[in-house]
Amino acid sequence: MPFKLGGSTKTFPEDLSPEDLPHMQIGPLVTEQPLWPRTMPEPDEVDRLFAQAFALVGEGIAGATHALLAGDRDAAKELVKRDEVIDKLIGQISTTVQHQLVHGETTSDERREYVAILRMLPDMERNGDLAEHIARRAARGLGAEMSARSRGLVERMGEVATTIWRETADAFAERSANAASSIDDLDDELDDLHVTLTAELVAGTLPLPVAIELAMVARFYERFGDHAVNLARRMSTLVIGGPEPVSSGPD
């Protein structure tokens, strides 16, 4: 069966808007049915696993923002645990794709898609890590040390990051070649917020350890947007062809 990224599978909760972030509740991680099967899945399972990875990362960045601003340490600790699930899920996708490339009877178009998928996985995994890094700061109680101005900027960064990830997930579900432009625009806003928050920390009166941690949080959001842009550009190249897009670089 040809591998397809598209389909009706939803990759992000449609009813979650940026305004919902301050009110999110992070429930316990459900583990009754593991996300990574013990047997090798069929090629079309990659689509389902990708949808799950997108959803978990999206919940991670939105939940980490909420936990940081609300001072919800329990929710933050739960999100830290979920990063392991994302890593294992991405590992399952990689194993499946490599198995198909080596042992499957694939066409040249399918092989091109499989190689593209392998190149997309590091950006997906890295954004899961970045959400986990923010959640770790929330678990340490960083939110209680933030100024009103820095809280407002972080809240907006979380809203933009949530939106940019939703649009990236939709681009995969719809196999859209046109989403990269709007995602680039959102990333520009994240870059501007990063600069603004950094300037606020330099000019402010927060204790140095708090300022350093907040500067790291700002960097995490900024890099989250960059990795979403990488994914959107790779998706565009996969759909319409062309040279391999240039990565935004390491974190």
Secondary structure, DSSP 4 states (H G I P E B T S, - for coil): ----S-SS---S-TT--GGGGGG---PPPP-SS-SS-SSPPPTTHHHHHHHHHHHHHHHHHHHHHHHHHHT-HHHHHHHHHHHHHHHHHHHHHHHHHHHHHHHS---HHHHHHHHHHHHHHHHHHHHHHHHHHHHHHHHTTGGGG--HHHHHHHHHHHHHHHHHHHHHHHHHHHT-SSHHHHHHHHHHHHHHHHHHHHHHHHHS---HHHHHHHHHHHHHHHHHHHHHHHHHHHHHHHHH--SPPPP----
